[in-house]
Amino acid sequence: MNCRHNDELEHFVTEAKKVTVKGKVASYIPALAEQSGDDLSVAVYYTDGTCLSAGDVKEVFTLQSISKVLALALVLMEHGPEKVFHFVGKEPTGDPFNSIIKLETVNPGKPLNPMINAGALVVTSMMKGSTSSERIGRLLEFVRALANNRSISVCKKVAESEFQTSMVNRAMCYYMKEHGIFQAEVEDVMDLYTKQCAIEMNSLDLAKIGCVFALNGKHPETGEQLIPKDIARICKTFMVTCGMYNASGEFAIKIGIPAKSGVSGGIMGLVPYSFGIGIFGPALDEKGNSIAGIRLLELLSENYSLSIF
Ligand code: GLU
């Protein structure tokens, strides 16, 4: 894809990079600890197909929690909102993404929303397909269509690393299974979920996917309606209410755009009908969001009045 380097954007990247020293690369998934903390790149993909970038936008990273939005879109398309929201709620939690506490204290077994790990695991367990490889194949095809890039695939090393270590996610799965929230085998769900989180792309691909959401599910290049409008709207709303972990409220006030982050340091954002943004900055703040990514979005939002509110 042709994406032009932009000096103004580079200026903001240089400024935002200064905070990377205060952040830390995620290490609870061992393979992620190998990422370099001082990286920061951004791509902005406009609805007319033009694209601006700064930093090393060719660098690939795994989606981690950003994949939760894409899996949700696919599963909503497969089953419809009524069935999906029978098993997962629509409310923010105010707790960290991997917290287990509200599974017991609120509505036993039913996770509060699909952006926290418990909710995302339920969504993943609902994905259609008779085998795990058929399911990940379907999801990959969907993600490739969203980014209009056939070469997107799963990073086996990161998937394997998370699969070997993800005991809290397993615990949540068993707890929810006990409460009848899903019937699937826990190890199958974990296999699919860790592969889903390890889907790998660069910030250009991510910006383009953001742009599909900015256009209510329509692809900016192909014109194809890849996600029905009402489902794109649901996904964007979750991005606003729970997309930035338990910092979503502050993010909405300070920056004010639908966005979803992942612990690899990626952020996918969008401004409705204007553009999608893809950011990669692996050093994270204490909530798990890219520290320089947030700073960069703050600068962009202030300078270009991006808030949708
Ligand atoms: N694969 C990660 C996990 O389940 C995703 C977390 C995230 O990016 O927030 O722990």
Residues whose N, C-alpha, C, O or C-beta is under 5 A from the ligand:
A	BS01	LIG	Q64 S65 F97 N117 C197 S261 G262 V263
